[in-house]
């Protein structure tokens, strides 16, 4: 798992593995520090995602923040969709992540209301993170 901040978007990239606890803790600390500020989160995953304990930690932050943080999850993995469904059982409707298949990354950008230049920077960050993780690259360029 790698993440970075591009403009007002935290870009999180998972390979097919579960995050290690040190990297997850660093990410949740980052999320907690920014949760009530003007930002959103884009998660691009090849199938990896948080463990049950890690999800519980993140849900605690998401459920009790002053305002919802928009979260957009891009993955074609049925396992990831299951994780999101399980998380959504514990979140109010205004705090639930939106999900997209990998082929609809451009639609996620549209729903995030990003400018084209920001989309380009975020795509580059995803590509760089995938390369560091040893995953496929570059991301699909449709849209």
N, C-alpha and C positions, 0 to 999 in steps of 0.2 A: 504494500500500500504506500502510495506517495501522494502528497497534496501540496498545493501552492495557492496563492491568492493572485488572481488576475482581475484588475479593476476592483469591483465590489463582489466578485464571485470567488468562493473557495472551490477549487477544482480538485476533486479526489479521484484517484485512479487505483483500482484494485486489479490484480491479476486473478488467477483462479484460486488463490490461497486465502485463508482466513488471516486477518491482520495479526501481527505479533503484538503482545500486550504493550510493549514500550511505544510502538508507533501509534497504537490506538489511543493510549493515554495522552500522548502529545496532541493528537488530533482533537480529542474531546475537550482538552484544555483550551485549545484554539477556538473550537466551536463555542464553548461556554463564554469565552471572553468577547466574542463577536455576536452572540445570539440576539442581543437586543439592539444591535446597530443595523445600519442599512446595508445588508448583504444577503446573498443567496448562496446555495450550495449546488454544485453539479457533480454528481457521482457517475463515473464511467467505469463499469466493471466487466471483466471477462468471466465473471462467475463467483469471484470471491466476495465475502462479506463478513460482517461481524458475527462472533459467537453469540450465544444466548446471553451470557453475562455482559458482553460488550454492548449488545443491543439494549439491555436493561439500563446500562449507564447512560447511553445516548438518549433513550426515551425519557429518562428522568429530566435531563436538561431541556429537551424539546417540549415536554408537557408543562413545565413550570416556568418557561421564559415569559417575559412581559408581553411579547408579541411574537407571532409565528415567523419562523424563518422559512422562506420558500426553498424547498429541496426538490431537485429534479434528478431522477435516477435513470441512467441509460445503460441497458443491458438486454441481451437476448436470452439470458439464462432463466429457465423455469425456477431454479432454486432461488435466485435473487427475487423474482416476482413473489415467491412464497414468503421470503423474509419480509418483504415490504408489506404483504397482506397481513402477516402476523403483527408487525409493528403498528399497522393502521388500526387494529382492534383496540389499541390503547391510546390513540390520539384523537382529539377532536377533529372534525372535518377540515377546519382551516389550518391544521398543522400537519396534514397527511402529505407525504411525498407524492409527486407525480412521476409516473414511470413511462419509459419510451423504449422501444426496441432500438438496437444500434443503428439500423437503417433510418431511423427517425431523429437522429441527432439534430438535424436542421430544425425540425419542429420544436424540439426542446429549446433551442436558441430563440425561436420565434416566441414561444410561450414565456420565456425569460425576458422578453423585450430588450434584447441586446442589439447594439449597433453592429454593423458588419465588421468593423475593425476589431471590436471586442471578440466577436466570434472567431476571427482569424487568430487572435492571440490565445484564446482558450483552446482551439484546435491544436495549435503549436505546443501548448503545455501538455495536452493529452498525449500527443505524439512523443514528446520528450519523456514523459513518465512511462509510457508503454515501452519505449526503447530501454530505459533503465531497468524496468522490471523483466525485460526479455520477452515481452509480448509482441503480437502483430502490430505492424505500423505501416503506413499511416492510417489514421481513422478514415472512415468513408467520407467522401467529399461531396455527397449530394447536398444541394441546398446552400 
